[in-house]
Amino acid sequence: MSQAVSIRREEGVAGVSSIASGRGPAEIPAAAAEPIVPLLTGPLLPSTVLAVFSAASLLAVDAPGETRVISLLTRRASGVPNGLRVTADVADSPFTTLRPGDPAFVGAGQVHLRGLRLRATRVVRTAVPVVTIAPQAAALIARGISTSTLGVPAGPVADLRAALKCDRPAVLRDAVTALIGLGAGSTPGGDDVIAGLLAALHATRRPALVQQVSAAVNPGLAERTTLVSADLLRLAVAGHACAEALAVLRASGAAGFRPGALGRAVAGLLSVGHTSGADLATGIAIGLMAPVIEVRGRPRMTTKAGHDPTLRNQPTTRARPISAVRPVGADRPLRPTQPLGSAQPSTSRSSAMTTIAHPVPNPSTHGPGTHGPGTLRTGTVTP
């Protein structure tokens, strides 16, 4: 027997207010970041609770060929691109029953935990939009973070800024390599700077620089930083970013640019974690200030001053209603969401429906497995 779950794609954070009650674990509807949808809707995978915090809990998922991370988020936690968000707030303590090392399993549209079952009902887009940046935006972002404390020394950050200006791939590779894993916590500050840089480069369509930075990030990444940060960096390479960084990029657009709106977006990003928000904002500012290098044989696209045809078509962040669970065949089945690495900027305001058939999990036959999560550095995570 199988059932199909219709998951609505949308921009922003989904809101749900009901928790299913009855016998067995409480079932809570949740909104899934787009990159983790293949994990949630695929076959059951053994997982392990990595860490538990007041606003979030982290799962290591034993996916084929690699270890992935899913961040279980409360309502006010940062909108990381590997997140599964519930509407419960920190005061509701939704994850207090969890302990590091607890077994779990992910798949068939759900996450099964100790006394808790999260069901994905919505998908949140996390792909970086393409934006024509207002000329003053980068300077305003840099000014907004000028008094913030970074989680990484100033020297390597200055080296990265200089490397982007010299048009020498080897120098850029060395500067990026020096930042990977640099800093404390589950997401070291150097990694956050690189993630912000990649978001800015994707937003401004700099594929050559994205490729050069990615070539320095990817090799042996799991051995160079934490498990959590490695997962977020892979998503940054693929063109995904947290909700707060996306808000800064959209507010930086030339079309209808308002300095006050950008200032509020930067303040929202700076509120993420102890230093992660400032590190991400630093990377975004560096990326937006990087000079545009002409590529031989490939003309550079130009637009009229102040004209932003891509930004005006970006979806709004307004949440839409949850779609009902329907039997198989009720809707024309669509392909599941794109795999990691194929993120594309959204240019439509419509919300596409995805109906995915999957087996109903049976804990008696698909018990949670064990998983060796490897080394998780102690410190503050930025969910």
N, C-alpha and C positions, 0 to 999 in steps of 0.2 A: 504494500500500500504506500502511496506517496501523496504529497500535497504540494501545491504551488503557492509561493508567496509573491505577491505583487509588491515590488519595492519602488517607490517613487523617487526619481532623482530630483534634487533641488539644490539651489545655492544657499548657503548659510546653515544655521543650526535648526534642526527639527525640534518641535516641541510636542511632548506627549504627557498626559497627566494621569493615566490610569494604570494600575498594577493589577494583573490578573490574580485572583485569589482562588483558593481551592486546595485540593490535596496535592502533596508533593511540593517541590521547590516553587517559590514565588516566581512568576514569569513577568519580566519587565520589558516593555517595548523600548527600543533604542534606535538611535540614528547612527549609521555607519559611514565613516569616511570612505570615499570611493576606492582608494587603493586596497582596502582590506575586504572588499566585497567578494572577490574570488575565494578568499580563505573562508569566509562565513558561509558561502553558498556551495562550497565544494564538499568532498567527502569528509567524514569525521577525522580530525587530527588530534593527537595527544598534545597537551599543553601543560605548562607549569606556571604557577604564580611566582613572578620574579620579586615583586615588591608591592607593598601596600602603603598608601599615603592617605591623608585626610580627604583630598580631592580626587584621587585617582588610584588605580591599581594597574600593574603591568603584567602582561602574560607573554611568555615565550612559547611560540607555536612551532611545533616540529613539522614544518612544511617540507615537501619533497625537495631535496637538494640544498636547503638553506633553513636557517632559523629566522623566523619573522617575529615581530613584536606587535601586540595589540594593546592599546592604552584604553582602559575602561575609565570613563570620565563622568564626573558629576556635572551639574548644569553650568557651573561657573568656571570649570577648568579650561585651560587653553585648548583651542580647537586644533590639535595636532592632526596631521594627515594620516595617522594610523589609529585614529580614535574611534571608540564606540561609546556614544554619549547617552546617558539616561537623564531624565528631568529631575531626579532627586538632587538636593543640594548637600553641601558638606554637613550641615546640621542634621540631615537625615541619616548620616553614617551608613550609606548603602553597602559599603564593602568591609564592614567591621568583622564579619564572620570569616574573612579570608586571612590566610597566613602564608608568608613566603614559603615556597616549596609545595604548597597544596597542588594536587593534580587537578586537571580540568580537561575538557575537550571542546574543540571548535569545529563547527561544520553543520550542514543541514539547516542553515539559516539561524543558528543559535550558538551561544556560548554557555556551556554548562559548568557551574562552579559549586562550591560547597553551599548548599541551601539556597541557591540562586540560579535562575536561568534567564539570560538576556536574549531577546529575539529581535533581530534586525528588521525594522519595518520601513525605514527610509534610508536614502543614500544622500550624503552631503558631498557636493563637488569641491575638490581641493586643488584643481588644476590652476596654475598661474595664468591670469588673463594677459593678453597682449595689449599694451597701453602705450600711447604716445605721451611721453612724460613732459609735464610743464617745465620750462627752463629753470624756474626757481625752486623746484621741489627738492632736489638733492641737497641743496644748501639749507633748506628749512629742516630737513630730516637731521642733517649733521648738527645743526644748531640745537635741535631738540634733545640730542643725546650728549651734548658737550659736557654736561655736569653729571652724567651717569657713570657709575662704576662698571667697568668691564670685567669679564671673567677670564681675560687673556692679556698677557703683557702687550704694551704698546708697540714694541719693536717688530714682532712678526706681522702685526696689522699694517704697520707702515711699509714693511717689505712687500706685502700683498698689493698695497695701493701703488707702489712704485713699479711693481712687475707688470701691472695692467697697462701702464703707460709706455713701457719700453718696446712692446711688440716683439718679445723674444720668448717663444713657448717654453724653452728650457728654464728660463728664469721664473716664469709663472708657475711651472710645475714644482720647482723647488719651494717657492713661497707658499703654495697650497699644501704641499707635503709637510712643511714645518708646522702648519696650524692643525692638522688632523690629530685628534686626541689630546691637544694641548689645553690644559685647564682641569679643574676638579668637577666632580659631580657626574651624574648619569648622562648628561649632555655637556661635554666640555665646551668651554667658551670658544675655542678655535673652531670646533665643528659648527657651532651656531653662526659664526661669522661666515663660514663657507656656505652654509645653507641660505643665509640671507643674500650673499653674493649671487648664488645660482638663481634664486627667485628673481632678482633684478635683471639678470642676463636673459632669462627666459621671457620676462615681461617686455623687454626691449628688443627681442628678436636678435640676439647675438649668438647664433649657432656655433660659430667658430670658437668663440671664447668658452661657451658651454662645453664644447667637446674637449678643449684643452684642460679646463678645470676638472671635468669628469675623468679624464685620463689619469689625473693625479690622485683623484679620490678613490676610484674603484679598486685598484690592485691591492689584494690582501687587507681590505678594509676591516674585516672582522678581527684581525690581530692587532690593529692599530688604534682602536678606540673601543668604547663600550658597546655592548650588544644593542642597547636602546638607541644610542646615537648613530650606530652604523645603519640601523633600519631607517632612521629619519634622513640620513645623508643619501641613501639610495633613492628615497622618494624625492629628495630635492634634485638629484640628478635627473630623475624622470619628469620633473616639472611640476611638483606639488609643494605646497607650503601650508603653514598653519593659518588659521582664519585671521589672526591679528596682523600677520605679514601681508596677507591678501588685501586687507582693508587699507593698509598704508599704500600699497601699489595702486589701488583704485583711486584713492584720494589724491595721488600724485598725477593723475591724468590731466592733460592740457584742456580737454573739453570741460567747460564749466568749473575750472579750477578755483578752489576756495582755500586760502591759507588756514583759516580756522578749522575747516574740516580735516585737513592734513594734520594739523596740530593735535586734534583729538584722536586721530588714528594712531599717531606716533605715541601719544600718552597711553593708549590702550596696549600697544605692543610693549612699551617699557614696563608695564605692570606684570608681564609674564615672568614668573620665576624670580630668582634673586638677581641674576645678571643675564639670563638667556635672552630676554627681550631687548636689552641694550646691545648685546652681541649680534642678534639678528638684524637690528636696525643699522648697526655699523656696517654689516655686510651689504645691506640694501643700498645704503648711501654710497659705499665704495663702488658697487656695481653700476649705479646710475651715473656716477661721475666718470666712469671709465671712458676713455676716448673711443670713438667709433673708428675701427681700422678697416680700410678699404680692402676687399678681397678681389684679387685679380680675376677677371673673367666673369665676375658676378656683380651686376650693377646694384647700387644701394637704393632701396625703395624710399621715396620721399613723399611727403604729404604737405598740403597747405598748412601754413602756420595756424596752430590752434585747432586744426581739424582732426578728429579722432574717430574714424568710422568703426574701429573695433570696440572702443570703450562704450560707445553709445548702445551697442547691441549686447552688452554684458547682462546676464540675468540679475534680477534683484535678489536681495537676501531674505525676502518675505517667505515664511514657512507656509506650506500648503497642506491640505488635509491628508491624513493617513488613508491609504487605499485599503480596501477590504481584502481579506484572505479569500481566494477563489479556488475552485477545483481545477484540476488540470484540464486544459482545453477551453476554459472560459475566455481567455484572451489568446491572441496569436502569440506564440512564444517568440521572444526576441533573444538574441545572443546575450550572454552575460556581459557585465561591464568589461572594459578593455583591460588587458593584463598590465602589470607593472612595466613602466617604460614607454607606454603609448599614450600618455596624457596629451589631450589636445585642448586648446582654449575653447571655451563655450561661447557661441555667438547667438544663441537663441533664448528667448524668454520662456519657451514652452518647456514643460516637464514631461520627459519621456517615461513611459511605464515599462518596467521590465518584469516579466513573469518567468520565474525560475522554478522548475520542478526539482524536488530533492526528497530523499527518504526521510521519514519521521525517525528521529534518533531513539534508540532503545537502550537505556543505560545498562540493562542487564546483559546485553550482548556487545555493547560498544562502550565499555568502561573507560574512564580516563586513564591515559598511559603515563609513564614517567618520562622525564626529560631532564637532561643535564644542561642547564642554561649557560654554563661557562662562567666567565668572570664578569661580575656586575660590580662596578666601582661604587663605593659608598658615597653618599652625598645627596644633594637635593636634586630631585628630578623636576623637569619642567614639562608637565603634561599639557 
